[in-house]
Amino acid sequence: MSESKSVTFQDELKRTKHWIIHRHPHEADSPLLVLDQVSLWYDGNPALQDISFELQSGEQLAVVGPNGAGKSTLMKIIAGVLKPTQGVVHVYGHAPDGHICIAYVPQRSAVDWNFPVTVRDVVMMGRVGKIGFFRRPSRKDWDMVKHALEAVGIQELEHRPIYALSGGQQQRMFLARALAQEAELILMDEPLSGLDLPAQEELLALMPTLQHRGAALLFALHDLNLARQHFPKILLLNRQMIALGDPQVVLQPRYLLRAYGGQLQIVQGEQEWFGLTDTCCDHGED
């Protein structure tokens, strides 16, 4: 069920154009995000089954599970890139494909890094939904790009071509684009994959900045310890929702074994359990 097609920046602009033309209002009394019995089937096989949960403004949720668990599929459905076979997804009361408040960051391996744009160009793409396709960016728009770059600590890279960035710089660029977009829901699909430990920590250190700005965050990752350390809420997934809630509740052996089976070794420490997984083959999923 893998998808080899790269995400081009032309694709991004087409999706933004759809938002502009089919823009949905926000229902004041509706949660930011609602999934109700969402399922997706490929060729008669379930990629996701009966996924239901809500996310409120400012919440930060880690989505964890083994390769093939459906994390990428879940992100794409919430972003409006994929349509569920059954069930509904609502962002502020409406389908997700009419909202410019959603910022979707795919896996780095799915991005066309040879596209001839600079860091500043990519971050400005986040403003297109606000200013429209046929208007030039104003000073305010460029100021927002500048402040977004400063917020993630890569202002000195604004004129660098994207192919010359490190993995951690690439992810921070996409976070800057989400900030310039004034996104209220940020979806990050395996953003730590392939990054060394310092780059991972630098990216995770930006989470309070996102929360301070009121953005909700869905963050797919493999490392259970990082999920437990950095996220107040975890969704454990393996095509079905195994558990959802506080890390101390979700990351219990009975749930982890249901999700990972033989891929997981449970080790008991002095005060808590640890789950050890083999992530040597972490090259994306779905």
C-alpha positions in Angstrom: 0.0 0.0 0.0 3.0 2.3 -0.5 2.8 5.4 -2.6 6.0 6.3 -4.4 4.8 9.6 -6.0 6.7 12.6 -4.8 4.8 15.6 -3.4 5.6 18.5 -5.8 5.2 22.1 -5.0 2.8 22.4 -7.9 0.6 19.9 -6.1 0.7 22.1 -3.0 -0.4 25.2 -5.0 -3.2 23.2 -6.6 -4.5 22.2 -3.2 -4.3 25.8 -2.0 -6.2 26.9 -5.1 -9.0 24.4 -4.2 -9.1 25.9 -0.6 -9.4 29.4 -2.0 -12.3 28.5 -4.3 -14.1 26.1 -2.0 -13.3 27.8 1.3 -15.4 26.6 4.3 -16.4 28.8 7.3 -15.6 27.7 10.8 -18.5 26.7 13.0 -17.9 28.5 16.3 -19.4 25.7 18.4 -17.6 22.8 16.6 -14.4 21.1 17.8 -11.3 21.8 15.7 -11.2 18.2 14.4 -13.7 15.3 14.6 -13.3 11.8 13.1 -16.3 9.6 13.3 -15.9 5.9 12.3 -13.4 6.7 9.6 -12.3 3.7 7.4 -10.3 3.4 4.3 -9.9 0.3 2.1 -7.4 -0.4 -0.6 -8.2 -3.2 -3.1 -10.4 -4.9 -0.5 -7.9 -4.6 2.3 -8.4 -2.3 5.3 -5.8 0.5 5.7 -7.8 2.1 8.6 -11.0 0.9 10.4 -13.5 2.7 12.5 -11.2 5.6 13.7 -13.1 8.0 16.0 -11.6 10.9 18.1 -11.7 14.6 18.6 -8.9 17.2 18.8 -9.4 20.7 20.3 -7.5 23.9 19.6 -4.0 23.9 21.0 -3.9 20.1 21.7 -0.8 18.1 20.8 -1.3 14.4 19.9 1.4 11.9 19.0 0.3 9.1 16.7 2.4 6.0 17.2 2.3 2.4 15.8 4.3 0.0 13.7 5.1 0.4 10.0 2.0 -0.2 7.9 -0.3 0.8 10.9 -2.0 3.6 8.8 -0.3 6.7 10.3 0.4 8.3 6.9 -3.1 7.3 5.6 -4.7 8.9 8.7 -2.7 12.2 8.1 -3.7 12.3 4.4 -7.4 11.8 5.2 -7.4 14.6 7.8 -5.6 16.8 5.3 -8.2 16.1 2.7 -5.7 14.4 0.3 -7.5 11.1 0.6 -11.2 10.5 0.9 -12.3 7.9 3.5 -14.3 4.8 2.3 -16.7 5.4 5.1 -17.1 7.8 8.1 -16.7 11.5 8.2 -13.9 14.0 9.0 -14.9 17.5 10.0 -12.6 20.5 10.7 -14.6 23.1 12.5 -17.8 21.4 11.3 -16.9 21.0 7.6 -14.9 18.7 5.3 -11.2 19.2 5.5 -10.6 20.0 1.8 -12.1 23.5 2.2 -9.9 24.8 5.0 -6.7 26.9 4.6 -6.1 26.4 8.3 -4.6 22.9 7.8 -0.8 22.6 7.3 0.2 19.1 6.1 3.9 18.1 6.2 4.4 14.8 4.4 7.3 12.4 4.9 10.5 14.0 3.6 11.1 11.0 1.2 7.8 12.0 -0.5 8.9 15.6 -1.3 10.5 16.7 -4.6 13.7 18.4 -3.2 15.0 19.3 -6.6 12.2 21.9 -7.2 14.0 25.2 -7.8 12.9 27.3 -4.9 14.5 28.9 -1.8 13.5 28.5 1.8 11.9 31.9 1.7 9.8 30.9 -1.3 8.5 27.8 0.4 7.5 29.7 3.5 5.7 32.3 1.4 3.7 29.5 -0.1 2.0 29.4 3.3 0.6 32.9 2.6 -1.0 32.1 -0.8 -4.2 30.9 0.7 -4.6 34.3 2.5 -3.5 36.6 -0.3 -4.8 34.7 -3.4 -3.0 33.6 -6.6 -3.1 36.9 -8.5 -1.9 39.3 -5.8 1.6 40.2 -4.9 2.7 39.6 -1.3 2.5 42.8 0.8 5.0 44.0 3.3 2.9 42.4 6.0 3.1 39.0 4.2 6.9 39.3 3.9 7.1 40.3 7.6 5.1 37.2 8.6 7.5 35.1 6.6 10.5 36.7 8.3 8.9 36.2 11.8 8.1 32.6 11.0 11.7 31.9 9.9 12.9 33.6 13.1 10.5 31.6 15.3 12.0 28.3 14.0 15.6 29.6 14.0 16.5 29.4 10.3 16.3 33.1 9.3 19.9 32.9 8.0 18.9 30.2 5.5 16.1 32.2 3.8 17.9 32.4 0.4 19.3 28.9 0.5 17.8 26.4 -2.1 15.9 23.7 -0.5 18.1 20.9 -1.9 21.0 22.3 0.2 19.2 21.9 3.5 19.8 19.2 6.1 16.9 17.0 7.2 16.3 19.0 10.4 16.4 22.3 8.5 13.9 21.0 6.0 11.4 20.2 8.8 11.9 23.6 10.4 11.3 25.2 7.0 7.9 23.4 6.8 7.1 24.5 10.3 7.9 28.1 9.3 5.5 27.7 6.4 2.8 26.5 8.8 3.3 29.5 11.0 3.3 31.9 8.0 0.1 30.2 6.9 -1.4 30.9 10.4 -2.3 27.2 10.5 -4.6 26.1 13.3 -4.0 22.3 12.6 -0.5 21.1 11.8 0.0 17.5 10.6 3.5 16.2 10.6 4.1 12.7 9.1 7.2 11.1 10.6 9.2 14.4 10.8 11.9 12.8 13.0 12.7 10.0 10.5 16.3 10.0 9.4 17.3 12.9 11.7 20.1 12.5 14.2 19.4 13.0 17.9 20.3 16.7 18.1 18.1 17.5 15.1 15.2 15.6 16.7 15.6 17.5 19.9 15.8 20.9 18.1 12.5 20.1 16.3 10.7 18.9 19.4 11.9 22.0 21.2 9.7 24.1 18.9 6.5 22.5 20.1 5.9 25.0 22.8 6.1 27.8 20.2 3.3 26.0 18.2 1.2 25.6 21.3 1.7 29.2 22.4 0.3 30.3 19.0 -2.8 28.1 19.6 -2.0 25.5 16.8 -3.1 21.9 17.3 -0.5 19.3 16.3 -0.8 15.8 15.1 2.7 14.3 15.1 3.3 10.7 13.7 6.4 9.0 15.0 7.9 5.6 15.8 9.9 6.3 19.0 7.6 5.5 22.0 9.9 7.1 24.5 9.9 10.4 22.7 6.1 10.2 22.4 5.9 9.7 26.2 8.3 12.4 27.0 7.0 15.2 24.8 3.3 14.6 24.3 0.5 14.8 26.8 -1.8 12.6 24.6 -1.0 9.6 22.5 -3.0 7.7 19.9 -1.8 4.1 19.5 -2.7 2.8 16.0 -2.5 -0.4 14.1 -5.2 0.1 11.4 -7.6 0.3 14.3 -7.4 2.6 17.3 -5.8 0.5 20.0 -5.8 3.2 22.7 -6.0 7.0 23.1 -5.2 9.1 26.1 -2.5 9.8 28.6 0.9 8.2 27.8 1.0 6.4 31.1 -2.3 4.7 30.2 -1.8 4.1 26.5 1.8 2.8 26.7 0.9 -0.2 28.8 2.0 -3.8 27.8 -1.5 -5.0 27.0 -2.0 -2.2 24.4 1.5 -2.3 23.1 1.4 -6.0 22.4 -1.9 -5.6 20.6 -0.4 -2.9 18.4 3.1 -4.3 17.7 2.8 -8.1 18.4 6.2 -9.8 17.8 7.8 -6.5 16.7 7.9 -5.3 20.3 10.0 -6.4 23.3 8.6 -5.3 26.7 11.2 -4.6 29.3 10.2 -3.8 32.9 12.2 -1.1 34.7 12.1 -0.3 38.4 9.0 1.9 38.1 7.6 1.5 34.6 7.5 -0.6 31.4 9.6 0.1 28.3 8.8 -0.9 24.8 11.7 -1.6 22.5 11.0 -1.8 18.7 13.2 -2.4 15.7 13.1 0.8 13.6 16.1 -0.1 11.4 13.7 -0.4 8.4 11.9 2.9 9.0 11.5 4.2 5.4 8.0 5.3 5.5 4.7 3.5 5.3 1.3 3.1 3.6 
